[in-house]
Amino acid sequence: MLSNKKVLVGISGGVDSSYVLSLLKREGNEVVGAYLIMKDSDLDCNEPKKTAEEVGVPYISIDCRDDFKRIVVGNFISEYSLGRT
């Protein structure tokens, strides 16, 4: 297992995220919880922050709405319009 490492964990606020944060922290790692904001409604999501606070690790949110729309949604639309699903 990892120990005494710096670890950035993508979190959703669910049980799996909580467990991973707790496990990594308990093993002595420097852990930060990160939440990706991919759509406007994600701005109102407080669960990831609550999860990080409950476990006692720092929390950051990363606004990647523009990139997600351009890369993921844009590619989906392009491929779908060509009949590729």
trRosetta pair geometry for C-beta under 8 A, 3 or more apart (Angstrom, degrees):
i j d omega theta_ij theta_ji phi_ij phi_ji
1 27 5.8 -113 136 -138 128 149
2 5 4.7 -61 -179 18 114 136
2 7 6.7 100 125 -69 156 131
2 24 6.9 1 77 -133 120 90
2 27 6.5 94 86 119 70 144
2 29 5.9 35 121 -79 111 132
3 27 5.2 -116 -102 158 78 98
3 28 5.0 33 -161 64 86 115
3 29 6.5 -124 -140 -61 31 81
4 28 5.3 -22 -60 124 67 112
4 29 6.5 -119 -54 -96 10 53
4 30 7.8 35 -159 -12 42 86
5 29 5.0 -20 56 -128 71 104
5 30 7.1 -129 105 33 34 79
6 29 7.3 162 -93 -175 16 88
6 30 4.7 -24 -105 73 66 112
6 32 7.8 10 -174 1 84 104
7 24 5.3 -100 72 -176 155 145
7 29 4.9 17 4 161 121 137
7 30 6.9 150 20 77 70 55
7 31 5.1 -18 70 -107 101 71
7 32 7.4 178 91 27 53 67
8 32 5.2 -21 -111 69 68 101
8 34 5.4 18 -178 -9 99 130
9 17 7.1 139 140 -150 117 79
9 20 5.7 170 -154 120 143 120
9 21 5.8 -164 72 -82 156 76
9 24 6.7 -179 -54 21 137 156
9 31 6.2 2 -3 -164 119 100
9 32 7.1 169 23 82 74 47
9 33 5.5 -36 72 -109 96 58
9 34 6.7 159 76 22 41 81
10 17 7.9 -95 112 -113 51 107
10 34 5.6 -47 -100 77 51 92
10 35 7.5 110 -159 -99 63 34
10 36 6.7 -9 -141 -14 109 104
11 17 3.8 98 -144 -156 85 133
11 20 7.9 -161 -96 66 90 116
11 21 6.7 15 -91 -51 132 122
11 33 4.3 -8 -2 -163 142 105
11 34 6.6 133 15 57 84 38
11 35 5.8 -56 71 -74 80 81
11 48 4.7 133 105 -142 103 100
11 51 5.8 -160 169 87 138 140
11 52 6.7 158 55 -58 166 95
11 59 8.0 -72 48 -128 139 95
12 16 7.6 34 38 62 112 100
12 17 5.3 -169 37 -37 67 138
12 35 7.4 121 -100 -121 31 94
12 47 7.2 -1 142 103 56 121
12 48 6.2 -100 177 -81 11 100
13 17 6.2 16 -13 55 12 149
13 35 7.7 28 -39 -101 93 129
13 45 7.0 -146 -14 168 148 106
13 46 7.8 94 -112 102 149 40
13 47 2.6 79 -177 129 158 104
13 48 4.3 -92 -57 -61 92 50
13 49 7.9 -10 -94 21 110 46
13 50 6.6 55 -139 54 107 95
13 51 4.8 -166 -128 -23 54 128
14 17 5.4 102 56 12 64 102
14 18 7.1 -121 109 -4 36 94
14 47 7.5 38 -49 149 51 135
14 51 7.8 -14 24 -87 23 148
15 18 5.7 -58 -149 37 32 112
15 19 6.2 30 157 -20 67 108
16 19 5.8 -58 -150 36 29 111
16 20 6.4 24 157 -16 65 108
17 20 6.0 -59 -147 38 29 107
17 21 6.3 28 158 -17 66 108
17 33 7.1 75 177 -138 112 119
17 48 7.1 -71 153 -121 164 78
17 51 5.6 32 109 160 119 159
18 21 6.0 -58 -149 38 27 110
18 22 6.2 24 156 -16 64 112
18 51 5.2 -117 -81 -154 85 107
18 54 7.1 -18 -129 84 111 125
18 55 6.3 -177 -149 -60 69 119
19 22 5.8 -60 -148 40 28 110
19 23 6.0 27 158 -20 66 111
20 23 5.8 -54 -141 38 29 111
20 24 6.2 23 163 -13 64 110
21 24 6.3 -63 -147 41 24 105
21 25 6.1 20 158 -16 63 113
21 31 5.8 141 -149 150 70 145
21 33 5.7 -11 -100 -75 131 112
21 51 6.9 136 13 148 154 100
21 52 6.7 -144 -137 -108 159 59
21 55 4.4 40 121 159 125 175
21 57 5.6 -134 -168 15 115 145
22 25 5.9 -62 -145 40 26 109
22 26 6.0 26 158 -21 65 111
22 55 5.3 -125 -71 -131 73 113
23 26 5.8 -57 -145 36 26 111
23 27 6.5 22 156 -17 62 108
24 27 5.8 -58 -150 37 31 111
24 29 4.5 -53 170 52 87 135
24 31 4.8 118 107 -86 118 133
25 28 7.9 86 174 -39 32 11
25 29 6.4 -91 -90 61 30 80
25 31 4.9 -86 -71 18 82 138
25 55 6.3 157 1 164 153 108
25 56 7.0 122 -166 75 161 94
25 57 5.9 -127 -79 -67 131 116
31 55 7.9 -58 99 128 136 130
31 57 4.6 -51 97 -131 98 142
31 58 8.0 171 103 37 56 76
32 57 6.2 -170 -107 161 29 107
32 58 4.8 -28 -121 77 86 101
32 59 7.3 168 -170 -89 73 23
32 60 6.3 17 168 4 118 105
33 48 6.4 -177 148 176 122 93
33 51 6.6 -177 -157 97 165 101
33 52 3.8 -140 40 -91 142 115
33 55 7.5 111 -41 53 134 132
33 57 5.5 109 -16 97 96 118
33 58 7.1 -175 28 94 72 48
33 59 4.9 -20 71 -108 101 75
33 60 7.5 168 89 27 54 61
34 59 7.6 163 -83 -159 35 54
34 60 5.2 -13 -110 69 79 91
34 61 7.4 147 -161 -102 60 27
34 62 6.0 19 -175 -10 108 113
35 42 7.7 -178 152 178 109 113
35 45 7.2 -155 175 97 145 121
35 48 3.9 116 -74 104 135 169
35 49 7.4 -69 -4 -47 144 70
35 59 7.4 13 -4 -172 104 98
35 60 7.5 -170 27 96 70 48
35 61 4.7 -27 69 -113 98 79
35 62 7.1 174 83 22 45 72
36 42 7.7 -37 111 179 53 157
36 61 7.8 162 -90 -163 13 66
36 62 5.4 -29 -109 69 60 100
36 64 5.4 -26 -162 25 98 123
36 68 7.9 123 159 -63 116 131
37 42 4.3 168 -141 107 69 127
37 43 6.2 55 -145 -73 131 62
37 61 5.7 53 -33 170 109 108
37 62 6.6 -166 16 86 82 43
37 63 4.6 -23 62 -110 125 57
37 64 6.5 146 67 27 63 63
37 65 6.0 -39 121 -45 90 93
38 42 5.8 95 39 -23 59 156
38 64 6.1 -16 -93 78 65 92
38 65 6.2 136 -164 -95 24 58
38 68 4.4 128 -149 -94 87 173
38 72 8.0 -9 -160 42 121 149
39 42 5.3 112 59 -9 64 103
39 65 6.4 123 -94 -120 23 99
39 68 7.4 -97 -56 100 66 145
40 43 6.0 -33 -176 1 49 115
40 65 7.1 65 -60 -124 56 145
41 44 6.2 -52 -172 32 54 106
41 45 7.5 69 136 -39 69 97
42 45 5.2 -37 -158 5 53 123
42 65 7.9 -172 46 -77 124 102
45 48 6.5 48 130 6 107 98
46 49 5.5 -62 -165 45 60 112
46 50 5.8 62 141 -25 85 106
47 50 5.6 -57 -144 38 33 112
47 51 6.2 37 157 -25 67 105
48 51 5.6 -53 -149 32 32 115
48 52 6.5 30 156 -16 65 104
48 59 6.8 144 133 -152 88 123
48 61 7.4 120 87 -90 135 95
49 52 5.9 -54 -150 37 32 109
49 53 6.3 31 153 -18 65 108
49 59 5.1 124 -124 143 65 163
49 61 7.5 -39 -66 -51 102 111
50 53 5.7 -58 -148 39 30 111
50 54 6.2 32 155 -22 66 107
51 54 5.9 -56 -149 34 27 111
51 55 6.5 15 158 -8 63 109
52 55 6.0 -64 -148 43 29 103
52 57 5.1 -93 -160 73 83 83
52 58 6.9 -36 174 115 129 19
52 59 3.6 141 80 -72 163 111
53 56 7.4 34 -178 -76 31 35
53 59 6.9 -44 -45 -19 72 136
63 66 8.0 49 139 5 90 88
64 67 4.7 -52 -173 51 85 114
64 68 5.3 93 122 -31 89 99
65 68 5.8 -58 -141 38 26 111
65 69 6.2 23 162 -17 64 109
66 69 6.0 -58 -148 38 26 108
66 70 6.1 18 158 -13 64 113
67 70 5.8 -61 -141 43 28 107
67 71 5.6 1 172 3 69 117
68 71 6.6 -62 -125 49 19 91
68 72 5.1 -23 -166 27 62 121
68 73 6.7 59 139 -10 69 99
69 72 7.4 -31 -77 54 10 83
69 73 4.9 -28 -146 37 47 130
69 74 6.8 72 144 -32 53 91
70 73 7.5 45 -1 52 12 88
70 74 5.1 -5 -175 -12 34 138
71 74 6.2 2 -64 41 5 109
71 75 6.2 1 167 -16 47 114
72 75 6.1 -59 -148 35 19 107
72 76 6.5 19 155 -19 59 108
73 76 5.6 -54 -149 35 33 114
73 77 6.4 32 156 -18 67 105
74 77 6.0 -56 -149 36 29 108
74 78 6.2 28 155 -18 64 110
75 78 5.6 -57 -145 39 31 113
75 79 6.0 23 161 -12 67 111
76 79 6.1 -62 -144 43 25 104
76 80 5.8 24 160 -19 64 114
77 80 5.8 -57 -139 39 25 111
77 81 6.2 25 161 -20 62 109
78 81 6.1 -60 -151 34 23 109
78 82 6.8 12 153 -9 60 110
79 82 5.7 -65 -153 42 34 107
79 84 4.4 -75 -178 78 91 106
79 85 7.4 146 130 -87 104 28
80 83 7.7 61 -178 -63 32 13
80 84 7.1 -99 -79 67 27 58
80 85 6.3 54 -110 -95 74 73
